[in-house]
Amino acid sequence: MSSISRIFLLAALLPLIFQSTSCKKKEEQPPAKQTRVSATKAYEKYFGPAPTTDKGSCYAFVIYFPSAREPGKVVPFPFFTFDEGSIKKVAVERLIGGMEVPAYKNEILQPFAAGTHLLALQQQDDVVKIDLSRGFLNTGKKYEGMLNALVMTLTQFDGVKGVRLLSDGKEPDFAKGTLFPGASSVRDPSPPRLLSVTAVKEKGAKNVEEVSAYFDRPVEIEELIIADKEGRPFQGELFHSVFDMAAVLKPKDPSAFKAGMPVKARWKVTDKLGRTANGDEELALEVKEH
């Protein structure tokens, strides 16, 4: 059904979730052999067993974002990619880009200045050296959480034990030498959260194809009702998305969905480590073209 275009957060995050979705009814047999996604130990520690996929080789990992509530600490979020060769580069670039998601408003700090980009990433023995553009740190932002985020994100990968940080080829005063991880800097993930309700349609099409409720990690969906602002449920077939990140409604009346309209979502989910959450909330419908 919908096809996707880049890596995604599980968490993470809607612009990222459009990367490869072949939705299937949960009660139907999969059309191809399901294989377990390769996951880092960090992913398994914070989010449990990785989901399965029939889309080829896929890799699950964690990006640690600086916490706004506990300065110096970091918050783990799950991400996926189909490109193992560039996984470290992808992780750093996503971290630099930050995570502005309403469900996590005021919980994630963005220490990187707008326009910051990765100049180079190289690994020598067990140390990864990253070079960021000049002036990458937001004025007035503390750097401890940012350093912990970079180091914890990169040292989850096999063969990486430390990180050296450069800015335009030079070591910043606050990050001399090789930096090593500290697990005590990590906050445990909160229970699952609903990120958005988003419809997708072909570019230029009048009506949407499907409407998805996206969560911040792989979950088992125990209940999901998508309704209009008066609480009347939309009718249609319900599917489960690839990577268990969303519930997907194939609506009976696609013309009923318009960008920005208020929709209500009642949901109950459990993540792979048994954390259960539920909600009953109203959101503005997002519409994406593909």
MOBELWO-V776509 format. One record per pair of residues at least 12 apart in sequence whose ideal C-beta (glycine too) atoms are under 7 Angstrom apart, sorted by sequence separation. I is the first residue (numbers start at 1). J is the second residue. If there is no record, write none. Layout:
BEGIN
i=[I I]
j=[J J]
END
This chain:
BEGIN
i=[7 64 65 98 118 119 151 199 267 4 5 6 37 119 150 213 236 237 4 5 36 37 62 63 98 118 119 164 165 197 198 224 236 266 4 37 62 79 150 163 211 234 236 4 36 37 46 62 63 96 116 117 162 163 197 198 236 265 3 4 35 43 116 162 234 235 3 34 35 43 60 61 162 196 264 265 2 34 43 194 195 221 1 34 42 60 96 116 195 262 263 1 33 37 38 39 40 59 194 195 1 32 37 38 40 58 59 96 113 193 234 262 263 31 37 113 192 193 224 226 30 58 112 113 192 260 261 57 59 93 113 192 218 219 260 56 61 92 111 112 128 155 218 221 259 57 111 192 218 59 63 110 147 151 257 259 89 92 151 152 197 212 46 61 65 111 151 215 47 63 136 143 214 215 63 75 89 111 128 147 214 75 88 126 130 134 152 213 229 231 42 65 111 126 127 134 148 152 212 213 20 43 111 126 127 128 129 130 131 132 133 212 228 229 109 126 127 130 212 227 123 127 129 148 226 227 68 69 92 131 210 211 68 210 226 67 68 88 210 211 68 225 66 67 37 65 66 223 224 223 66 209 223 208 211 222 207 222 207 221 222 208 220 219 220 127 219 213 219 218 229 95 213 215 217 218 95 95 199 91 91 12 11 88 197 10 11 12 9 10 197 9 10 88 9 87 8 71 74 194 7 8 72 73 7 71 72 194 7 71 74 74 72 192 67 74 66 192 208 66 7 66 192 65 191 193 64 191 192 194 13 191 197 199 201 203 12 194 196 203 13 64 197 198 199 200 201 202 64 63 103 196 198 200 103 103 62 101 61 76 74 73 74 75 72 73 74 76 103 42 73 41 40 40 70 67 64 77 78 46 80 51 47 47 14 13 14 14 55 53 53 51 51 17 2 14 12 11 10 11 2 10 1 2 10 1 25 26 24 23 24 23 21 22 21 20 48 49 47 48 23 47 48 47 17 10 18 18 3 2]
j=[19 76 77 110 130 131 163 211 279 17 18 19 50 132 163 226 249 250 18 19 50 51 76 77 112 132 133 178 179 211 212 238 250 280 19 52 77 94 165 178 226 249 251 20 52 53 62 78 79 112 132 133 178 179 213 214 252 281 20 21 52 60 133 179 251 252 21 52 53 61 78 79 180 214 282 283 21 53 62 213 214 240 21 54 62 80 116 136 215 282 283 22 54 58 59 60 61 80 215 216 23 54 59 60 62 80 81 118 135 215 256 284 285 54 60 136 215 216 247 249 54 82 136 137 216 284 285 82 84 118 138 217 243 244 285 82 87 118 137 138 154 181 244 247 285 84 138 219 245 87 91 138 175 179 285 287 118 121 180 181 226 241 76 91 95 141 181 245 78 94 167 174 245 246 95 107 121 143 160 179 246 108 121 159 163 167 185 246 262 264 76 99 145 160 161 168 182 186 246 247 55 78 146 161 162 163 164 165 166 167 168 247 263 264 145 162 163 166 248 263 160 164 166 185 263 264 106 107 130 169 248 249 107 249 265 107 108 128 250 251 109 266 108 109 80 108 109 266 267 267 111 254 268 254 257 268 254 269 255 269 270 257 269 269 270 178 270 265 271 271 282 149 267 269 271 272 150 153 257 153 154 77 77 154 263 77 78 79 77 78 265 78 79 157 79 157 79 142 145 265 79 80 144 145 80 144 145 267 81 145 148 149 148 269 145 152 145 271 287 146 90 149 275 149 275 277 149 276 277 279 99 277 283 285 287 289 99 281 283 290 101 152 285 286 287 288 289 290 153 153 193 286 288 290 194 195 156 195 156 186 185 185 186 187 185 186 187 189 216 156 187 156 156 157 187 187 186 216 217 189 243 218 217 218 195 195 196 198 242 242 243 243 244 214 200 214 216 216 216 217 209 217 209 210 218 210 239 240 239 239 240 241 241 242 242 242 271 272 271 272 248 272 273 273 245 245 288 290 290 290]
END
